Amino acid sequence: MEKEAGDDYNLNMDFSKPDNARVINRLKVLSELRKGECSRAELSRRLGINKVSIGEMVQSLIKEGLVSEGMKDTSSPGRPGTLVSINRSAGRVFAFEIKPRSVSVSVSDTLGNILRFERFPRNNDTEENLRHAIDKMKGGNAEIYGSAVVSSDESFDTSLLPQPVISVPRAIAEAVAETFRTEDMEGFLFLSWSESFDAALMKSELIHLPLLAHIKAQKDGICSCGGKGCLEVAASGKTIMERTGAPSVRDLARNPGYSAQVKEALRPLAVALAEAVQATSATAVMITGELSAIPDSAFAYLQSLLSSLLSPQRNVVIYRALAGEKGTREGAAISALDIFFYRTQLLKRLSAIEKMDLLMP
């Protein structure tokens, strides 16, 4: 069964039951070790769980192959403890990006590191190529936790993919890849610029903004949505490819021969961004997707256009995605791990409940 990435996943738990409490504490340990290796004593201090319980949980996780022991911790005084960390090879998640012309497949370890990646065209051999890629990437006895799919094609058959499967909007996947690297991105508007546009906003959590692609950005041009002058028809990669004959969006970003046409698209893009920034109260903009690879000079021009359209009091900086075109598959894999392995939404819900309990008289 395919689920949306933002859906809760098995959140209906009675936290007062001992067995469920142990499950939650195990998830807390895994979530903390996801940030980096540390000793059992440090885990106990960070999580507020007594050392005996932490020791038992860590030992159990080691036996299950989810956690590994490493070097002695010499960073603190006293008897050094052994550092423990997530066993990266314990399991895998798949990420699939379905485009009109191609399919991308990647597999990642339990820390979200991409292990293998393949891309092939969509044609009569797509299903066979997909099965072959999945079989190659499963790898030994590693457990497969599930798959994340980034696609706007509702006809694509997800039953072919390792189950369970979640659907992740492209802008959300790319934003996840960035927020995973840099936690403090509150107020950022993420604009995914590829063959089409997609967007997300960080307001405590990531909010998908698919309609941003249809903000009016110019006077003419009929969009597929029926509107006139939408950003999608004015400046999407598909539109620029049609105007230039470029073979791919990647070529638009990297081939200087298309720089003039890409520059033309920056003006309607700035118009749409100015309206989006004011409507969402965004404090910064990050361009993600394949066209985030445009030259620095183009970024500087886009920044100047946006600044000229906003009031002097609105100092909104445009950033380039750190993950680049890898962001889609990286963020999709991280989203799959959040749901199927670390159960991030469950822990966030529990944290919110605990905070409410503390505020109760």
C-alpha positions as CSV (number, residue, x, y, z in Angstrom):
1,M,0.0,0.0,0.0
2,E,1.3,3.4,-1.0
3,K,1.3,6.1,1.7
4,E,2.0,9.8,1.6
5,A,5.3,10.8,3.3
6,G,3.6,13.0,5.8
7,D,1.2,10.3,7.0
8,D,1.5,9.0,10.5
9,Y,2.8,5.4,10.5
10,N,1.5,3.2,13.3
11,L,1.1,6.0,15.8
12,N,-1.8,4.4,17.6
13,M,0.2,3.1,20.6
14,D,-0.6,3.1,24.3
15,F,2.5,4.6,25.7
16,S,1.7,3.5,29.3
17,K,2.2,-0.2,28.4
18,P,5.6,-1.5,29.3
19,D,6.2,-3.2,26.0
20,N,5.3,-0.1,24.0
21,A,7.5,2.0,26.3
22,R,10.4,-0.2,25.5
23,V,9.7,0.1,21.8
24,I,9.7,3.9,22.2
25,N,13.0,3.9,24.2
26,R,14.6,1.7,21.5
27,L,13.5,4.2,18.8
28,K,14.9,7.0,20.9
29,V,18.3,5.3,21.1
30,L,18.4,4.7,17.4
31,S,17.3,8.2,16.6
32,E,20.1,9.6,18.9
33,L,22.7,7.4,17.4
34,R,21.6,8.5,13.9
35,K,23.2,11.9,14.9
36,G,26.6,10.2,15.5
37,E,28.4,7.6,17.7
38,C,28.4,8.0,21.4
39,S,28.9,6.0,24.6
40,R,26.1,4.3,26.6
41,A,26.7,6.8,29.5
42,E,26.2,9.7,27.0
43,L,23.1,8.1,25.7
44,S,21.7,7.8,29.2
45,R,22.5,11.5,29.9
46,R,21.0,12.8,26.6
47,L,17.8,10.7,26.8
48,G,17.2,10.7,30.5
49,I,17.0,6.9,30.6
50,N,18.8,5.1,33.4
51,K,22.2,3.5,32.5
52,V,21.0,-0.1,33.2
53,S,18.1,0.2,30.8
54,I,20.3,1.9,28.2
55,G,22.9,-0.9,28.5
56,E,20.2,-3.6,28.0
57,M,18.7,-1.8,25.0
58,V,22.1,-1.2,23.4
59,Q,23.1,-4.9,23.9
60,S,19.8,-6.0,22.4
61,L,20.3,-3.7,19.4
62,I,23.8,-5.1,18.9
63,K,22.5,-8.6,18.9
64,E,20.0,-7.7,16.3
65,G,22.7,-6.2,14.2
66,L,21.2,-2.7,14.2
67,V,24.0,-1.1,16.4
68,S,27.8,-1.7,16.3
69,E,30.5,-1.2,19.0
70,G,33.6,0.8,18.1
71,M,36.5,2.6,19.8
72,K,36.8,3.6,23.5
73,D,35.4,7.1,24.3
74,T,38.4,9.1,25.6
75,S,36.7,12.5,25.4
76,S,35.4,12.6,28.9
77,P,37.1,12.0,32.3
78,G,36.8,8.7,34.2
79,R,36.7,5.2,32.9
80,P,36.3,5.3,29.1
81,G,33.1,3.7,27.7
82,T,32.8,2.0,24.3
83,L,31.4,4.1,21.6
84,V,28.3,2.7,19.8
85,S,26.9,3.6,16.5
86,I,24.2,2.7,13.9
87,N,25.2,-0.3,11.8
88,R,25.0,1.2,8.4
89,S,24.8,-2.1,6.6
90,A,21.9,-3.5,8.7
91,G,19.3,-2.6,6.2
92,R,18.4,-0.7,3.1
93,V,15.8,1.6,1.6
94,F,15.1,2.2,-2.1
95,A,14.3,5.6,-3.7
96,F,12.7,5.9,-7.2
97,E,12.3,9.0,-9.2
98,I,9.8,8.6,-12.1
99,K,10.0,11.2,-14.8
100,P,8.3,11.3,-18.2
101,R,11.4,10.2,-20.0
102,S,13.4,8.2,-17.4
103,V,13.4,6.2,-14.2
104,S,16.0,6.5,-11.5
105,V,16.7,3.9,-8.9
106,S,18.9,4.2,-5.8
107,V,19.5,2.2,-2.7
108,S,20.7,3.7,0.6
109,D,22.0,2.4,3.9
110,T,20.5,3.0,7.3
111,L,22.1,6.4,7.6
112,G,20.8,7.5,4.2
113,N,24.1,7.2,2.3
114,I,23.5,6.2,-1.3
115,L,25.2,2.9,-2.1
116,R,24.2,2.4,-5.8
117,F,22.4,4.5,-8.4
118,E,21.1,3.8,-11.9
119,R,19.1,5.7,-14.4
120,F,17.5,4.3,-17.6
121,P,14.9,5.6,-20.2
122,R,11.2,4.9,-20.0
123,N,10.4,2.5,-22.8
124,N,9.1,-1.0,-23.4
125,D,12.0,-2.4,-21.4
126,T,11.4,-0.2,-18.3
127,E,9.8,-2.9,-16.2
128,E,12.5,-5.5,-17.0
129,N,15.2,-2.9,-16.3
130,L,13.5,-1.9,-13.0
131,R,13.3,-5.5,-11.8
132,H,17.0,-6.1,-12.7
133,A,18.2,-3.0,-10.9
134,I,16.2,-3.8,-7.8
135,D,17.6,-7.4,-7.7
136,K,21.2,-6.1,-8.1
137,M,20.8,-3.5,-5.4
138,K,19.1,-5.6,-2.7
139,G,22.5,-7.0,-1.6
140,G,23.0,-10.1,0.5
141,N,21.1,-10.5,3.7
142,A,20.4,-6.8,4.4
143,E,16.8,-6.2,5.4
144,I,14.8,-4.0,3.0
145,Y,12.7,-1.6,5.0
146,G,10.7,-0.1,2.1
147,S,10.7,2.3,-0.8
148,A,10.1,6.0,-1.5
149,V,8.7,7.2,-4.8
150,V,9.0,10.7,-6.3
151,S,6.6,10.9,-9.2
152,S,3.8,12.9,-10.7
153,D,2.8,9.9,-12.8
154,E,-0.2,8.3,-11.1
155,S,-0.3,5.5,-13.7
156,F,3.1,4.1,-12.6
157,D,2.8,0.7,-11.1
158,T,4.3,0.8,-7.6
159,S,3.5,-2.9,-6.9
160,L,6.8,-3.6,-8.7
161,L,8.8,-1.9,-6.0
162,P,10.0,-3.3,-2.6
163,Q,7.2,-2.8,-0.1
164,P,6.0,-0.9,1.8
165,V,6.0,2.2,-0.4
166,I,5.5,5.9,0.4
167,S,5.0,8.7,-2.1
168,V,7.2,11.8,-1.6
169,P,6.6,15.1,-3.5
170,R,9.8,16.2,-5.2
171,A,10.1,19.5,-3.4
172,I,9.6,17.8,0.0
173,A,12.3,15.2,-0.9
174,E,14.8,17.9,-1.9
175,A,14.0,20.0,1.2
176,V,14.5,17.0,3.4
177,A,17.9,16.5,2.0
178,E,18.8,20.1,2.8
179,T,17.2,20.2,6.3
180,F,19.0,17.0,7.2
181,R,22.3,18.8,6.6
182,T,21.3,22.1,8.2
183,E,18.7,21.9,11.0
184,D,17.9,25.6,11.4
185,M,16.0,26.4,8.1
186,E,12.8,27.7,9.6
187,G,11.0,30.1,7.2
188,F,12.9,28.8,4.1
189,L,10.9,28.6,0.9
190,F,12.2,25.6,-1.2
191,L,11.7,25.9,-4.9
192,S,12.4,22.8,-7.0
193,W,13.3,23.9,-10.5
194,S,13.6,21.0,-13.0
195,E,11.4,20.0,-16.0
196,S,8.5,21.4,-13.9
197,F,8.3,23.4,-10.7
198,D,7.4,22.2,-7.2
199,A,7.7,24.0,-3.8
200,A,7.7,23.5,0.0
201,L,7.9,25.8,3.0
202,M,9.5,25.1,6.4
203,K,7.1,26.3,9.1
204,S,8.0,24.0,12.1
205,E,7.5,21.2,9.5
206,L,7.7,21.0,5.8
207,I,4.5,22.1,4.0
208,H,4.0,21.1,0.3
209,L,3.1,24.0,-2.0
210,P,2.3,22.5,-5.4
211,L,0.2,25.5,-6.5
212,L,3.2,27.8,-6.4
213,A,4.1,26.6,-9.9
214,H,0.9,28.3,-11.1
215,I,1.5,31.8,-9.7
216,K,1.1,34.3,-12.4
217,A,4.6,35.3,-13.6
218,Q,4.0,36.9,-17.0
219,K,1.1,38.2,-19.2
220,D,0.9,35.5,-21.9
221,G,1.3,31.7,-22.3
222,I,-1.4,29.2,-21.6
223,C,-0.5,26.6,-18.9
224,S,-1.6,23.0,-18.7
225,C,-3.7,24.0,-15.7
226,G,-5.8,26.3,-18.0
227,G,-4.3,29.5,-16.5
228,K,-2.5,32.2,-18.3
229,G,1.1,33.3,-17.6
230,C,1.8,30.7,-14.9
231,L,5.4,30.3,-13.7
232,E,5.2,26.7,-15.0
233,V,4.7,27.9,-18.6
234,A,7.0,30.9,-18.2
235,A,10.2,29.4,-16.8
236,S,10.0,25.6,-16.3
237,G,12.8,23.4,-17.6
238,K,10.3,21.9,-20.0
239,T,9.5,25.3,-21.4
240,I,13.1,26.3,-21.8
241,M,13.9,23.0,-23.5
242,E,11.1,23.5,-26.0
243,R,12.4,27.0,-26.8
244,T,16.1,25.9,-27.2
245,G,15.9,22.3,-28.3
246,A,18.2,21.3,-25.4
247,P,18.3,17.5,-24.9
248,S,17.9,17.7,-21.1
249,V,17.4,19.9,-18.1
250,R,21.0,19.0,-17.1
251,D,22.2,20.5,-20.3
252,L,20.3,23.8,-19.7
253,A,22.1,24.2,-16.4
254,R,25.6,23.3,-17.5
255,N,25.9,24.2,-21.2
256,P,26.9,27.9,-21.7
257,G,25.1,27.8,-25.1
258,Y,21.7,28.0,-23.3
259,S,22.7,30.7,-20.8
260,A,20.8,33.5,-22.6
261,Q,17.5,31.6,-22.6
262,V,18.0,30.5,-19.0
263,K,18.6,34.2,-18.1
264,E,15.3,35.1,-19.8
265,A,13.5,32.7,-17.5
266,L,14.9,34.4,-14.4
267,R,12.7,37.5,-14.7
268,P,9.3,35.6,-14.5
269,L,10.9,33.4,-11.8
270,A,11.7,36.4,-9.7
271,V,8.2,37.8,-10.1
272,A,6.7,34.5,-8.9
273,L,9.2,34.3,-6.0
274,A,8.4,37.8,-4.9
275,E,4.7,37.0,-4.7
276,A,5.4,33.7,-3.0
277,V,7.7,35.3,-0.4
278,Q,5.2,37.9,0.5
279,A,2.3,35.4,0.6
280,T,4.2,32.9,2.8
281,S,6.3,35.3,4.9
282,A,9.4,33.3,3.9
283,T,12.7,34.5,5.3
284,A,14.9,32.9,2.6
285,V,14.7,31.0,-0.6
286,M,16.6,27.9,-1.7
287,I,16.6,26.7,-5.3
288,T,16.7,22.9,-5.5
289,G,16.5,20.5,-8.4
290,E,18.6,20.1,-11.5
291,L,18.5,23.8,-12.5
292,S,20.0,24.8,-9.2
293,A,23.2,24.1,-11.0
294,I,23.0,27.3,-13.0
295,P,26.1,29.5,-12.8
296,D,26.8,31.9,-9.9
297,S,26.3,34.9,-12.2
298,A,22.7,33.7,-12.9
299,F,22.1,33.3,-9.2
300,A,23.4,36.8,-8.6
301,Y,21.1,38.2,-11.3
302,L,18.1,36.4,-9.9
303,Q,18.9,37.8,-6.4
304,S,19.1,41.3,-7.8
305,L,15.7,40.9,-9.6
306,L,14.1,39.6,-6.4
307,S,15.5,42.4,-4.3
308,S,14.2,45.0,-6.7
309,L,10.7,43.5,-6.5
310,L,10.6,43.4,-2.7
311,S,10.6,46.3,-0.2
312,P,14.0,47.3,1.2
313,Q,13.0,45.9,4.5
314,R,12.6,42.4,3.1
315,N,16.2,41.1,2.9
316,V,15.4,37.7,1.4
317,V,18.5,35.8,0.3
318,I,18.4,33.1,-2.4
319,Y,20.6,30.1,-1.7
320,R,21.7,27.2,-3.9
321,A,20.9,23.7,-2.8
322,L,23.9,21.9,-1.2
323,A,22.8,18.5,-2.3
324,G,22.4,19.5,-6.0
325,E,20.6,17.1,-8.3
326,K,21.3,14.3,-5.8
327,G,18.8,15.9,-3.4
328,T,15.8,14.2,-4.8
329,R,17.0,10.6,-4.2
330,E,18.8,11.5,-0.9
331,G,15.8,13.2,0.5
332,A,13.5,10.4,-0.6
333,A,15.7,7.8,1.1
334,I,15.8,9.8,4.3
335,S,12.0,10.1,4.2
336,A,11.7,6.4,3.9
337,L,14.1,5.8,6.8
338,D,12.1,8.4,8.9
339,I,9.0,6.4,8.4
340,F,10.1,2.7,8.2
341,F,13.1,2.6,10.5
342,Y,13.5,5.5,12.8
343,R,9.7,6.3,13.1
344,T,10.4,10.0,13.3
345,Q,6.8,11.0,13.2
346,L,6.0,8.7,16.2
347,L,8.8,10.2,18.2
348,K,7.7,13.8,17.3
349,R,4.1,13.0,18.4
350,L,5.3,11.6,21.6
351,S,7.6,14.6,22.3
352,A,4.6,16.9,21.7
353,I,2.5,14.9,24.2
354,E,5.2,14.9,26.8
355,K,5.5,18.7,26.4
356,M,1.8,19.1,26.9
357,D,1.9,17.0,30.0
358,L,4.6,19.2,31.4
359,L,2.5,22.3,30.8
360,M,-0.6,20.8,32.6
361,P,-1.2,22.1,36.1
